[in-house]
């Protein structure tokens, strides 16, 4: 199959260019790809006024940059992101991304940190299957999980998220577009734009043909818009950032709610794919490190509040064993402590 590639450049910085993949909902022959290519490119550019086009070409799937997908169980594939904070070296590609392939259709779980990463995920999927991509399920709002969503919408997928995902993205998008490029590089984000989901779901079942996904929104925990995805046939749960592995958990919701979610019984779950780090992990043992860190954080902050310590002092407390175990500890732990203090002082 063939795919249309457009060379796009920043209108304000004409030397900053990259090829962007313009996906089609169904596989194309070379002739189909070349027919109307300029019109398709012009239509896409009309939705990206910051970009200018410099020609198109059609390329075979096996010539495209593609992410590595590993099979967890038959039909369930995972790309492991780099378990680190986003920077120019990893280009923000730090989250785990999932693909479930049924006999009728495909679902994608999280879209990556940029259009470029989403394009490489799309190419990897097409190396495995030509089936239609029915759904992109975004586990929560953070850019490393959501910024590639636009690509999959163009490919024909319905973008799904928790009921509060749209509000979470819309309220933060402008700030992210200011703060994220300096972290990962302007070129890494060329053509990237955050979008809200097509639909918010509290609970839903998706049948892909021989593969059934159960979507369930969580109460406020890591964020106020966390959504989990269970592959029912194998008991594989995509937790999003409700579980971290290697990279320090980050609190952008409720510490109490998060610990509550981690403490729930889930007899239907056999293994989990965490939002970050090597996957899969056994359940519930695979969530023990996340739970342990959050438990210590709660204990420490409660003790600081009881002792009358101000937030400025409380956030300086640390545990050497946590600093040694978790990537990003020095940056993220003070932020977590600040968020926990603001929540727990009103208990």
Buried (B, 14 or more C-beta within 10 A) or exposed (E): BBBBBBBBBBEEEEEBBBBBBBBBEEBBEEEBBBEEBEEBBEEBBEEBEBBBBEEBBBBEBEEBEBBEBEEBBEBBBBBBBBBBBBEEEBBBBBBBBBBBBBEEBBBBBBBBBBBBBBBBBBBBBBBBBEBBBBBBBBBBBBBBBBBBBBBBBBBBBBBBBBBBBBBBBEEBBEEBBEEBBEBBBEBBBBBBBBBBBBBBBEEBEBEBBEBBBBBBBBEBBBBBBBBBBBBEBBBBBBBBBBBBBBBBBBBBBBBBBBBBBBEEEBEEBBBBBBBBBBBBBEBBEBBEBBBBBBBBBBEBBBEBBEEEBEBEEBBEBBBEEBEEBBBBBEEBBBBBBBBBBEBBEEE
